[in-house]
Amino acid sequence: MYREILVQVADEETKVAVLEEGQLVEIYVERAPDQRLAGNIYKGVTRNVLPGMQAAFVDIGLGKNAFLYVEDALVNTIWQQGDGHSIKEGVRPNICDVIKEGQELVVQIAKEPVGTKGARVTTQITLPGRYLVLMPSVDYIGISRRIDDEIERERLREIAEGIKPVGMGLIVRTVAEGASAEELQQDRDNLLKIWERIMRREQNVAGPALIHRDVELVQRIVRDIFNDDIQKLSVNSRTVLDRIFEFADEVDTQLKGKVFLSDTNNLFAKYAVDYELAQALKSKVWLNNGGYLVIDQTEALTAIDVNTGKFVGTTNLADTVFKTNIEAATEIARQLRLRNIGGIIIIDFIDMQDEKHKEEVLSVLGEELKKDKIKAHILGITTLGLVEMTRKKVGQSLSSTLEKICPYCGGKGRILSEETVFLALKRDMRETAAVSSAKTLLVELHPLVAAFLTRDGGTSLQGLEKELNVNLVIKEKEGCCIEKYDINPIYSHKSK
């Protein structure tokens, strides 16, 4: 499979697109390096301990306190209480036995703050490198599940056991497959230096304070995504190109041969990425065969509905439904990656009677999800014929990154009809006329609502003026919300 990375830098924004066979599958956006919080490490101060929720709120210097679950507060050293009394092994301790109000903690943001929710943090620090992830607080060795070869897994495990710092843990990343012991050891040394810097800063500052910021987007891409599976990386900025070369010298010098400066400044336009990005923000997604998906994201879950649309098939209904569902399964996996949708996902495939067809659709969905570096799990088909699955939440969704809640509808996606607003307007005009001595009312409103007042050649307006015993002056306001209107009495000198 031909995979390439596009890096476009413009103004105060950096975008990175990952393409597979020319098709956009992942997009990363960074408006300013300090906007991304996940991965940052803070010295925090515990403000509230909540036994009923088995959690604590930790002040890390942001607008909202971070949320720390008891499981995320448990590290090797915490199984011993401060007074020397041990906590029974294997029994989940109470949050009050782990953390006290006013206690300072070194925590890392595991999940970005979303909406009204603060960030979720953990005391189980992880420092990702090119080949390894260092876990200073966990004595553990892990090997990426994506490395399938058992001989290679065993080789990497032996190397990891030989270089693992005492009392710390290491996870061997997928990109380490085939790497030498020297490369892994060098990566470990670099991570230990970072951890030492963090500890020195932690000792020299008072909480709440930021003590380590994760690397910027382009460096993360080179570190985490740019590997042997990527054939080419194109960038539209000479400055960023030099930074990529500099970072590649630290992680893998062979990568530099795959990095190229684009011949156009608008790299995304050349590859039609901007168009794909715009489509990824819409709820309806068309399939190549004429069918379509409807993707509805809510705070609790994401629902995906599959429809045959314009596709009528060639043989019979079962075949038409099966082909639509197969193509939908492939596209759904791509959309989950592209939109970075996490949490609970419910898929309503078109009903299939053939059990083999159901199994094959689930198989295709599972195979496509394997291309995703973020863990997803298919739970199966419910009695209602819905496919349940989960995908780990990592960072913000594409919609949360590029869009905000509509100030008019409050995120519902629907507003009052002009007729509903018109009827409410009439009620308010009656109330205003009843309490005001003014003989004229100025009504400022949306043109669509105004059309109800001036319909029938103005008969409705004249009838309303007669009913209220006032003159109505109608002023249309282009661009205002259809639900908004203003009624202002206009007094003459005599009526005052």
Secondary structure, 3 states (H helix, E strand, C coil): CCEEEEEEEECCEEEEEEEECCEEEEEEEECCHHHCCCCCEEEEEEEEEECCCCEEEEECCCCCCEEEEHHHHCCHHHHECCCCCECCCCCCCCHHHHCCCCCEEEEEEEECCECCECCEEECCCCEECCCEEEECCCCCEEECCCCCCHHHHHHHHHHHHHHCCCCCEEEECHHHCCCCHHHHHHHHHHHHHHHHHHHHHHHHCCCCEEEECCCCHHHHHHHHCCCCCCCEEEECCHHHHHHHHHHHHHHCHHHHHHEEECCCCCHHHHCCHHHHHHHCCCCEEECCCCCEEEEEECCCEEEEEEECCCCCCCCCHHHHHHHHHHHHHHHHHHHHHHHCCCEEEEEECCCCCCHHHHHHHHHHHHHHHCCCCCCEEEEEECCCCCEEEEECCCCCCHHHHHCCCCCCCCCCCCCCCHHHHHHHHHHHHHHHHHHCCCCEEEEEECHHHHHHHCCHHHHHHHHHHHHHCCEEEEEECCCCCCCCEEEEEECCCCCC
